[in-house]
């Protein structure tokens, strides 16, 4: 669902905040899967470079959208 919302965005359809959340959540879930954390905890995510970079990127995207 989130990826179809993203595809709709590419056709210049504005996304709702719910759709953006779905897209960002799906992307982060993919990062978590790739990171291969044995147990997903806040501490494990903070210690993982891939997770930290993904969160920083998402925070930057949100900041840019709000400015």
C-alpha positions as CSV (number, residue, x, y, z in Angstrom):
1,X,0.0,0.0,0.0
2,X,2.7,2.5,1.0
3,X,4.6,1.9,-2.3
4,X,1.5,2.5,-4.4
5,X,1.0,5.8,-2.5
6,X,4.5,6.7,-3.3
7,X,3.9,5.8,-7.0
8,X,0.8,8.1,-6.9
9,X,3.0,10.9,-5.6
10,X,5.3,10.6,-8.6
11,X,2.2,11.6,-10.7
12,X,2.0,14.9,-8.8
13,X,-0.9,13.8,-6.5
14,X,-0.4,15.4,-3.1
15,X,0.0,12.9,-0.3
16,X,-1.8,13.1,3.0
17,X,0.1,12.9,6.3
18,X,-1.2,9.4,6.8
19,X,0.1,8.3,3.4
20,X,3.5,9.9,4.2
21,X,3.6,8.0,7.5
22,X,2.9,4.8,5.7
23,X,5.6,5.3,3.2
24,X,8.2,6.3,5.8
25,X,7.2,3.4,8.0
26,X,7.5,0.9,5.2
27,X,10.9,2.3,4.3
28,X,12.1,2.0,7.9
29,X,10.8,-1.6,8.1
30,X,12.9,-2.4,5.1
31,X,15.9,-0.9,6.8
32,X,15.3,-2.9,9.9
33,X,15.0,-6.1,7.9
34,X,18.3,-5.4,6.1
35,X,20.1,-4.4,9.3
36,X,19.4,-8.0,10.6
37,X,19.0,-7.0,14.2
38,X,18.6,-10.1,16.4
39,X,16.1,-8.3,18.5
40,X,14.6,-5.0,17.6
41,X,14.8,-2.6,20.5
42,X,15.2,1.1,20.7
43,X,18.7,0.6,22.0
44,X,19.6,-1.8,19.1
45,X,18.3,0.6,16.6
46,X,20.3,3.5,18.1
47,X,23.4,1.4,18.0
48,X,22.9,0.4,14.3
49,X,24.4,2.7,11.7
50,X,21.8,1.9,9.0
51,X,19.0,2.7,11.4
52,X,20.6,5.9,12.6
53,X,21.1,7.1,9.0
54,X,17.5,6.2,8.0
55,X,16.1,8.1,11.0
56,X,18.3,11.1,10.3
57,X,17.2,11.1,6.7
58,X,13.6,10.9,7.6
59,X,14.0,13.7,10.2
60,X,15.6,15.9,7.5
61,X,12.8,15.1,5.0
62,X,10.2,16.1,7.6
63,X,12.1,19.3,8.5
64,X,12.4,20.3,4.8
65,X,8.7,19.7,4.3
66,X,7.8,21.9,7.3
67,X,10.0,24.8,6.2
